[in-house]
Amino acid sequence: MTDQTFRRHGTRLLTAVWISTLCFAWSYSTPAFTQGDALETPARPTELAEHSLVLDITRTGDRLFAVGERGHIIWTDNLNSLSWEQSAVPVRTTLTSCFFADSNIGWAVGHDGVVLKTEDGGLTWRTLLNGFEANRLIEQHATDLQEQAEQALSDAAPEEESALQETLEAMEYAAQDASSFLEEGASRPFLDVWFQNEQEGFVIGAFGLILRTIDGGESWISWLDRLENPYSLHLNSIRKVGQALYITAEAGALFRSADNGQTWQRLDSPYDGSLFGILGSGGGRLITFGLRGHAFQSLDNGDSWTEIETGTSSSLFGGTLLPDGTAVLVGTQGVTVFIDRNGHVGEIRQADNRLPLSQVISLETELLTVGLGGIQAQPLTHDQ
């Protein structure tokens, strides 16, 4: 077995840390659904949705949305009392992320390779894609790429053969991976979603999953050959900052696109552990964060990085920027970390229940965090 083969397939034994940390309760508290059952069974209405495992929260206009276990999608228009309503969702699989192009059109992604869409402001959702379908289109794409690489190698001049042989090996591994996942079923989760507009967007996920759509999600194209990701590292987050699009990934991998995802550049990384997210407000400033409290700041759009002494060893899963440029990061042990524009930590908080937090957003007077304990509020004020 080559080193590349071991690293690619060995990663299957090391499921993304944030998934296992945040979703362990789901494994024990959810009835034993098969993949088919979870993809075909609608989410059950429950008043407990806001108190169960919630993995993402976002705001579109004056409406908040949160997604989590058992297919729960909940929303509120009342930003004062935060009374939540539950959407009609056609699946009962754990949802990991959501994104809205405008106040009506949005998408949610999650386990079993599911992609959902709403066109009525989040009241109802329909399934666009599941893991079985995703595996089939990825296998076909990988097979096509392998055949193209074989043909290119057979036609190559001697000086081109070495580079083309490496490309062929990468495509062979990709095709083998795709065939393996096709046999396993809808096993790979999507971890994040981003859309440029109502039509063009990406979904990304575990083991190098990356798909692109140009018709709002009605059809998808595998983008696996567009990233320099030969080991099929987990792709954890995708976010637009300024004029560039960024992906953070397992093993410290960082990718940047200057053309909304058509082409990607792999950046020099400051860290070899998993990075779970990235924040920025334009002007070149970025903050990326990940395992064991590691966080880094760039002032040149990711070309170079400086480590931030966060004062915590808790893994950091999500974050937001406040209007004054302060970054707020959340993670395991209920930790919330405030980082000023200069990269200095102003305050560290810890929730009394110490349950892991996966994401945070800011309102006018408070922060809303989500995680294993559901949706929780905390004061916005922090040390300057």
N, C-alpha and C positions, 0 to 999 in steps of 0.2 A: 504494500500500500504506500503510495507516495505521500509526502508531507502535505501536499495540497489536498489529496483525497481525505486524509485524516482530519485536517482542519475543517474541511467542508462538512463532512459527515459527523465528525465529533461534536460539532456545535449543536446537533440534534439532542445530545445528552445534556446540554446546558441551556435549557429553555430560558428565554429572556427573563432576567431577574425581576423586572418590574411587573411582568405578567404574573409570575409565581407569587410575588409578595402581595400584590393587590387583589389577586383572584383566588387565593387559597380558600377563603371562606366560601366562595361560590362552589368549589369542588365538593364541599361537604354539606352545604345547605340547600343545594338545588336538586330536585328529583333527577334520577338517572335517565336523561333523554339520550337517544341516539342522535347522530348528526341530522338524519332525516327528520326525526320528530321535532327537534328544536327549530329546524328551518321551515317546518310546515305548520307548527302550532302557534297561534297568536299569543302575544304577551297577555298575561292575566291582569285585569284591573285590580289594584291594591292600594290602600291608603298608606302602606308601608314603603312605597317605592322611594320616597325622599330620604328614608332612614336606612335603606339597604346599600349595597355596594354601588357607588356612583364613580365613574371613571373620567368623565369629561363634563365641562360646563362652558357654555358660550352665550354671547349676547348678540341679538340682531334687532336693531331699533330699540324699542322698549320691552322686548320680550326676552326672557331667559330660557334656555334649554339645557337639560342635563340628561345624560345617558348612562346606562349601567347594566347590571346583571338582569337576566331573565327577559331581555328585550325591553326593559323599561326606558321609555322616553317621557320625560315630564317637562312641563313648561309653566311659566307664570308671567302675567302682565302687570301684576301688583308688586312693584319693587319695594313697597313699604312693609306689607305684611308677609310677603313671600308665601302666599297660599298657592300650592302647586296642583296642576291638572295633569292627567295622564293621557298621552296620545294613543291612538289606535295603531298598533304595530303588528305586522303579520308573522313575526318570528319570536321565539323565546330563547334566543342565543344572547350571550353577553355582548353588549355594545361598548366599544372602546373610545370612539371619537365622533364628533359631528362638526359640520361646517355649513354656513349659509352664504349663498351668493347675494341674496337680498332678503327682504322680509317674508317672502313667500316660498322661495326655492332653497332647499337644503338637502344634505346627504348625511347619512350616518353609516358607520362601518363597525365590524366587530368579528367575533369568533365565527368559526365555520365558513370563513371567507365571504361573509354577507356584506352586501352594499344595499342600503335603503335610500329612498328619495321621497321627499314631500314637495308638493306644489301648492299647498293651501295653508302655508304658514305654520306647518308642523302639527296640524290637527290629525292628519292621517298620513300613513306612510305605505309605500309599496316596495317590493323586492326587485332590485335591478340585476343582482348577481349573487351567486353563492359559490362556495368553495369547490364544488364538483365542476361547475362551469368554468371557474377560473383555472383549475388545474388542466382542463382539456385545452383551453386556448393557449396556456403557457407551454404545454407539451408540444402542441403543433408549432408554435413559434420557435421553441428551442430546436426542434427537429429541422425546421427550415434553415435556421442559422447554422446548424451542424453541416447540412448538405452544402450550403453556400461556402462554408469554410473549407470543406473537402475539395470542392471544385476550384476554389482560389489557390489552394496548395498544389493541386495537380497542374495548374497553369503557371505557377510561379517561376520566376528566375531564381537561380541558386542563391543569390544574396538576399532574397526575400523569404526563403524557406523557414529560417529559424523563427522569425516573428510570426509567420502564418501558422507554424506548428503549435506555438503557444496559444494562438487564437483558437485553433481547432481543438486542442485539449480542453480549453475553457468551455467551448460549446458542447463537447462530449459530456463533460461533467454536468452542464446545465440540462442537457437532454436526459441524462440518467436521473438527476434530481426530479425533473418534471415527471418522468415515468413513475418514480417511486411515490411521489405525492399523489399521483393519479390513483395508484393502487390503495393508498391509505385512506383516501376519501377527503372530505372537506376539513382537513386537520389544521390548516394554517390560518391564523387570525390576521385580519387587517388591523393595523394599529393607528393609522392616521389618514386624514383625507384633506385635500386642499383643491379649491377651484379658482381659476383665474376670472371666470365669468360664468354665466348660466350654462355654457356648453363645454368648456375646456377645463380639465382637471386631472388629478392623480389620486390614486389610493396606494398606500404602501403598507408593508407588514413584515411578518416573520420570514426568516430564511430567504431574504432578498426579494420579497414580493414587491413589484411595482407595476401598476397598470395605468394606462392613459386613456382618456375618452375625449372626443371632440363633439359629442352629441348629447351632452348632459348625463351620460351614464347608460344610455340605451345599448351601446356597444363599447367594447374595451380592446385595447391593444397592449400586449406585453412590451415593457420597456427595459427588460433585463439586460440587453446588450448596450444600453446607453449609459450605464453606470459602471465604473471600475470597481466591481464587487465580485471578484472571482471565487470567494469563499462563501457566497450567499449569506452574508451577515444580516442580522435582523435590522430592518429599517424602522426606526422608532418614531420619528417626527418629521413633518414637512411644514415649512413656514416661509412666507414672503416677508422679507425685511428690506425696506427701501426698494431698490430696483432689482434685487436678486432674490432667488429662491434657494432655500437651504434644506438639506436633509441631514439629520443626525442619526447615528447608527451604533451598532455593537462594535466593540473593540476600538472605540475612539474614531471610527470612520466619520468623515465630514465631507459633504458634497455641496457644490454651489453651481447654480445656473444663472446666466445673465440673459437668457432668452425664454423665460417661463417654462423651463423644463425640456426644451428641444435638445439641448446638449448640456452635459454635466462635467464639471471639473472636480477631481478629488483633491481636497485641501490637505496640507500638512497639518497633522493633528497634534495638540499639546498633551495628549493622554491616550493610553492604550486600553482603558476601560470603557464600558458602555456609556454613551451620551444619550440622554433621554429627551432633550429639548433644546431650543435656542430662542432667544429673545433679541429684539432690537427695535430702534425707532428711526433708522436712517442715519445719515451722516457718518456712516462707517462703524458705529458702535454696535457690538454684538456681545451677548453673554450666552454661553453654552454650559450645560450642567449635566451631572450624571451620578455614577456610583460613588458611594462612600463620601458624600459631601464635596466631591470635586466640582469646581466651577472655574470658568476661564472667561476673561474679557478680551475682546479685540477692538481696536480703534481704526482698523483698516479693512473692514469687510471680510475678515477671516484670514487675511494673509499672514498675520502673526497674532500670538496670544500671550496673555499674562495670567498666571494663576491667581485666583481670588482665595484668600484665607477665610473660608466660610465659618470656621469655628464649630463645625459639626462633622460627624462621620456618617450621618444619616444620608442614604441615597436620596437624590433630588429628582422628582419626577415631572413637575410642572411649574409654571411661573407666569407672571404678568408684569407689565411695566406700568408704574403710576405716572400721572401727568408731570411730576417733577423729575422724572427719569429714574426714580428708585425702582430697582428690580425686586420683586417678591417671589421667592422660590419656596416650594413645599415638597415634603417627602416623608420618608419613614419616621416612625416614632412621633408622628404628629408635629413635625418640625416646620416652622415658618421662618425664613431668613430674609432680612431686609438688607439690600446692597445699594449703596449710593452710586452716583454717576462716576465717582473716582475709583470704584471697585472696592470700597471699604464697607465692611459689615457694620450696620448701625444698631441692629437689634436681632436677637434670636428668640423666638417663642416656641413653646411646646404645649400642645393640647393636653388637657388633663387625662383624657383617655388613651393618649399615646398611640392611637390608631393611625395607620399610614394614610397620607393625603396624596392624591394624584394630580389635582389641578386647582387653580385659584383664579378668580376674577375680582376686579374692584368695582364697587358701586360708589355713590357719592360719600357715604359716611362709614362704610364697612367693607370688609373683604368677605367673599364667599369661597369656602374651600369644599372640595368633594373628595371622597375616598371611601375607606372601608366602613366608616360610621355614617355615611350618607352626606347630606348637605349641612354645613355648619357655618355660622357667621362669627366674625371676630372684628374688633375695632380696627379702623383704618389707620389711626394715628400710630406713628412710630418715631423712634429717636432719629434726629437729623444727624 
